[in-house]
């Protein structure tokens, strides 16, 4: 008595021979040999395909429109520097932090312990980055005042730059004063 095989399963086929340990099957292939997403009816709906194509076309058109007309674009053009000073920091006894002009070695300011938290915090963050990158610990920091009103603090060893305007007027002033040619004289 022969058992019947359900239709959704492949039907047995007769073996026509064995070559090198591989059974050669003859006869028509019945059932599904491969199962794919498309054969299971999981096609992407036509409306979704059209929507995806429309989104890509719109993105390209919007980018081209912005490039051609300059509408909806943002430009961060660099302005020219007005004042630049390279500074280094040295900690001495009693947790006093000396701010030193890197060019001539003159002490610009001695920061008392627990004062100037923003200056100390920014320095700590930049020094940590130097340790992570294994960069020179004695390289100067560069304070730059720009034509457009920005003031930046750059680490010459790592290339990291902080735009100090983002931290508020008080914190901006903490570093801006290092640009004053009369400081430390």
N, C-alpha and C positions, 0 to 999 in steps of 0.2 A: 504494500500500500504506500502510495507516494503522497507526501504532505504537500499542501499547496503553499506557495510563497506569496506574501502580500505584494500587491502591484507596485508599491512605492519602494520596494527593495530590489536590488539587482537580481536578475534571474540567473540560475546556474547555467553554465555553458559547457559543452563537452570539450574535453582536452584532446587535441589532435596530435600531440607529440611532446616529447621532452628533449630540449636541446641545452646541454650544459647545465642541467639542473633547473632550468626554467621551463615551466609548463606553457606550451603554446596553445592559445584558445582560438577556436574557430567559431564562426557563426556571428550573427548580428549582436551588437552590444545592446543590452536591454537595461533599463533603469538609468539612473543618473550616475555618470562616472565622476563628475566634479560638482561640487556645490559652491556657488559663488553668490555674492550679494545680489547681483543682477538676476540670477536664475531663481532666487527666492522672492522676487518681486519687490526688492528694496531699492528700486530706481529712484533717483532724485526727481521730484516732481518738476514738471516743465516750468511752472510759475516760479519756483525757487531758483531754477537755473537762470531764467530771465532776470530775476531780481539780483542775483550775484553778478551777472554780466553788467547790468545797469549800474551797480555800485562801483565796479571797477572803472567803467567809462566815466562816471561822474567824478571819481577821485582824480583821474588823469586830466579831465577837462578843468576841474577846479585848480589844480596845480599849474596847468598851463595858463589859465586866466590870471592867476596871481603873479606868475612870472612875467607875463606880458604887460599887465596894467599896473602892477605894484599895489593893487587893492587887496587888503587882507593879509599882507605880508608884514613881517617884523624884521627890522634890520638893526643889528647891534654893531654899528660902525665904531671902530676905535678912534678915540680922539687923541690929540697929542698930549704928552706929559708936560705939566707946568713946573713941577718940582719933584726931585728924586733924592732920597737919602737912603744909604745902606747903613743898617744898624745891627749891632750884636748885643747880646745880653750876657751879663756875668753875675752869678750869685755869690755873695760874700757872707761873712759871718753875720749872724743875727737875722738871716732870711731877707737881707736887703738885696734888691735887684738893681744892678747898674745897667743903664741904657747907654751904649757906647757908639759913637760915630765910627763906622768901620773904615772910613777913609783916613782919618787922622788919629784915631784912638782916644779922642776926647770924651769924657763922660758927659753925656747930655742931661741925665737925670738919675737920681738915686731914688728908687721906689721903696718906701718903708714897708715892713711886714704887714700883711693883711690889708694893704691898700692897692688900688688899681687892679681890681679883680678881673676886669675884662682883658687888660694887657697880659696879666699872668695866665689867664685861661687860654687866650689865643696862642700864647707862646707854648704852653703845655701841649696843646693840640698839634701844633706844627712840629714840636720836638718829638712827639710820639710818632708822627708820620716819618720823621727822619730815621728813627730807630727801626721802624717796620721796613723801610726801604734801604736800610743800611747806608744812609747818606752821611756826608760829612756833618758832624755836629757843630763845628765852629764856623760854617759858612754864614755870611750875613743874610739878614732879611732886608727886603727892599720896600720902603714906603713910597708910594707914588701918588701925587695929586694930578688929576687929569683935567683937561680943558672943559669937559662936560660936567664937572662937579664931583665926579667919583673920586674916592681915595681907596687905593688898594694896598694890601700887605701881601707881598710875594715872598715865598721861600726860594732862595736862589739854589738851594741844594736839591729840592724835590720838584720844583716847578709849580707847586700848589699856590693858588692865589685866593685871597679873601677880599671881597668887595665890602669894605667897612661901612659904607652907607647903609647897608642892609641891617645893621645892628643898632641903629638909632643915633641921634645927634650926640649924646653924651659919650658913647663908645667910639664914635667917629672922631670926636675931639681928642680922645685919649691917645690916638695914634697921629692925628693931624699935627699936633704940637711938635712932633719930632721933625717935621719939615721946616719949622721956624728956624731961620739961620741964626737968630739971636739966642736960642736955647743953649744952655751949657757954657755960655761965654761970660 
